[in-house]
Amino acid sequence: MKITREVIDKDYSDRFRNPEKSNIRNRKILNPDRSLGSVIKLLTPSQTLYTDEFNTWLDTIPQRVKDLVLIVKRRYREEWEENWEQYFSVDSVNGQPANELRFKGEKLITRLLRVGFDQNGSWRLFALRKDFIPAQKLLAEDDITVSTVAPLRLLNEIGPGNFKESAKFVHNCEYRLFQRPDDAIHRGFDKQTEKDLARPGNFISNFECLDQNDAVEQVAKTLTFEKYTDPMRELILSASDKVGEASQFVSSANPRIVDGKPTKNPRYLQTRPDLFDPKSVYLSLSGTRLRRKIDHENSVLYPVRSVLPGRRNNPAEDGGKVRPLCCFAPIHYLELPELFIDFIVSVTGKSPSTTGAGSEGALTKAPFNAILPIHDLNAALVSYASTGQGAFVTSAGYIGPKYKVAHDVSLLIPEIWSRLRDYENDPNDMISKGYLEKVPKLKHNGADLPTEYLGYRITRRFAHEFLGRIFTDPISVFPEDMIQPELQDKEQYADSLNNLVDAGRTVAARYFKDGCIEKACPPLRALLEIMANGSWDGKGLLDPDFRKLFDPASILESEWYLQRLATRIEVTKKYWQGRIEYLEEFVKDHANKEASRKLDIEERLNFSNDALSRLDDSDDAISRIHGCLGVDPSIYR
């Protein structure tokens, strides 16, 4: 408490490296105008913002004292003035002060969040802010989603966002989501999976089929049985009272045994959570409608505001038979050339899919989409150019060979991004403020490593600014060798980068072998040549002339993009001509006279003729849809 009071009463006006900042925003810690997040930033060392002396002083403060300062700040009321200490206490045990802090006699609880594991397999736990409330999420999308882009000028109110000319919209194509509940093996940990598996009518794969004897045995082990959530306990208790096939069930903690070991690939189809929670969906829509002042005649539109793909990483395994892919920091920002290398290769060092190591997504899409991958890539490039949005790629599995993170970072990302202000999601703004840095050039065994494939990665300043909105000690979540994985193992870092290049060369070569390269738009053709051969017209990945091909303005003004729009107009013309011919034939048949009147065929025919007439001026029609995806001419013709 003595140190806590010293921290609270300290004069912080001389903390800044830049003296010009010394006289601004110099508020006391308990000042109501200073937020809890501001106090966290104040007590977190920063090499760019604070002086060396101030950072050294911060390092002398025990973390438990910093936590106590935050507790006092969270609970403080102005009417207490300087007498805040009297509201905090500990019990007396055997005549000595105990360790559990109490506020007005009530025990205070610190909530922790797991962010990966250490090298011994122990959980890396971090204290959450005292005012932390998890973002409420409505999961409605999975692998199979239809998407399109629409020009902003044709849309009603869509809310704030870093949009260029168009906004992207997605719609789910699935009633159920294909889930892999890895953490459900820990009883009570994955509450959603236990709730889902306790329901009837599930489609389940790779869970052990249990019966009455198993249920009785689990119930008898009281300590472990009580760890389950209520739905799973009720299911097992119910099975213990039945006999024969009626007693069969699956437990979230019992995956199927394969070769004497529990499988690492349990799966089940989860009914979309938003369908079970219509009230939250309604409240979200209504709240957004009120916030944007949208009348009930117009729909509430939710454009894609952040593109946050993930990748699965791994260290070297099986004595080097599985190459490492662990050169990525927790979060990277990739510009369009590097992003599309990622999309083209869908690289994974170790994959559970049938394609094995190397590239999985590009090869496993055929059952869902029979057209060539290059057509999807062409459309995706137009989408990114027209929306002007950046993509932030997150790491799953491992960050370097040292830190196993599973999906913990991926689950943390929505909490970070939901707390970004409207302007903070702009990657260019993040770069200018030092939140993102270009991955530096490195040599290994005398050779330059292709670090340009990694784009930009987050910095300690990113953690200082944004993780403080979630954690009490933000810079401890991602230590230096996690933000800079090359510090963990230079050999594996180098092999991971070379693995990226090798996988890219292999996949790109297939586009030349099967003729897809002839259907690629000019920027992607140039990119595939660099991936396959190392250069395009003698230019590499970082050459300004090459990168200009991926400039959004260049793409939207290019001849090949205008051809996509012209093809879209041609397709639309044929559509309306077909509707008109059908309606005219329908009207000609006298047997349809009464039906024509009931169905307002004449009005439909006038509408179709008007729609077709608006396409007569091709230049005007193309300007109206500028910013849309258009149609790939190589498909239509």
Summary of the structure (lengths in Angstrom):
residues: 637
radius of gyration: 29.3
end to end distance: 77.2
largest distance: 103.1
contacts: 1798
relative contact order: 0.09
helix: 47%
strand: 17%
